[in-house]
């Protein structure tokens, strides 16, 4: 698979088959992804893998944690302005349409939102942490590392979904994976084989036209 093909094929998959992914495969993908760009070669990513038996234990642990947690960060800016607000709203409505969940059915939408905390049924996942000392340039490095990982997974025939939703459960994740206090969670990535028979996996989010985001300076 060419890089351009992997870029087009990659989607955020939100329903998975009960087909395992080996730790060896994940290890290979992580090792290759570590070649992602990193300013000053700082390599700020710290990865924890849950898979197989550890995934089973983690799911049970998540259910047992009932205390309210302080999110690690705001996923979206407050008072998100246009055109960003409309883009976010539309992709949400497109997803719920495929799920056949109307806007007025708030309980169903909340139940669907909570599927984030099951990795949408994926058999494996990684958590991406970084040292609290790091700033915006290093967070940019995290994004490049994660995109590299997801494209490599696509090449391997695996599907993924990056999940910043787990930043709302920082204590749960930290306590289970035993991450040191100096690390802060960035996101998770669900890993597995997408279920081709589930409608939500057909979602292809729209992208802005080139003229809307790129300026060729004269």
Rosetta blueprint (number, residue, H / E / L):
1 X L
2 X L
3 X H
4 X H
5 X H
6 X H
7 X H
8 X H
9 X H
10 X L
11 X L
12 X E
13 X L
14 X L
15 X L
16 X E
17 X L
18 X L
19 X L
20 X L
21 X L
22 X L
23 X H
24 X H
25 X H
26 X H
27 X H
28 X H
29 X H
30 X H
31 X H
32 X H
33 X H
34 X L
35 X L
36 X L
37 X L
38 X L
39 X H
40 X H
41 X H
42 X L
43 X L
44 X L
45 X L
46 X E
47 X E
48 X E
49 X E
50 X E
51 X E
52 X L
53 X H
54 X H
55 X H
56 X H
57 X H
58 X H
59 X H
60 X H
61 X H
62 X H
63 X H
64 X H
65 X L
66 X L
67 X L
68 X L
69 X L
70 X L
71 X L
72 X L
73 X L
74 X L
75 X L
76 X L
77 X L
78 X L
79 X L
80 X L
81 X L
82 X L
83 X L
84 X H
85 X H
86 X H
87 X H
88 X H
89 X H
90 X H
91 X H
92 X H
93 X H
94 X H
95 X H
96 X H
97 X H
98 X H
99 X L
100 X L
101 X L
102 X L
103 X L
104 X L
105 X L
106 X H
107 X H
108 X H
109 X H
110 X H
111 X H
112 X H
113 X H
114 X H
115 X H
116 X H
117 X H
118 X H
119 X H
120 X H
121 X H
122 X L
123 X L
124 X E
125 X E
126 X E
127 X E
128 X E
129 X E
130 X E
131 X E
132 X L
133 X L
134 X L
135 X L
136 X H
137 X H
138 X H
139 X H
140 X H
141 X H
142 X H
143 X H
144 X H
145 X H
146 X H
147 X H
148 X H
149 X H
150 X H
151 X H
152 X H
153 X H
154 X H
155 X H
156 X L
157 X L
158 X L
159 X E
160 X E
161 X E
162 X E
163 X E
164 X H
165 X H
166 X H
167 X H
168 X H
169 X H
170 X H
171 X H
172 X H
173 X H
174 X H
175 X H
176 X H
177 X H
178 X L
179 X L
180 X L
181 X L
182 X L
183 X E
184 X E
185 X E
186 X E
187 X E
188 X E
189 X E
190 X E
191 X E
192 X E
193 X L
194 X E
195 X L
196 X L
197 X L
198 X L
199 X H
200 X H
201 X H
202 X H
203 X L
204 X L
205 X L
206 X L
207 X L
208 X L
209 X L
210 X H
211 X H
212 X H
213 X H
214 X L
215 X L
216 X L
217 X L
218 X L
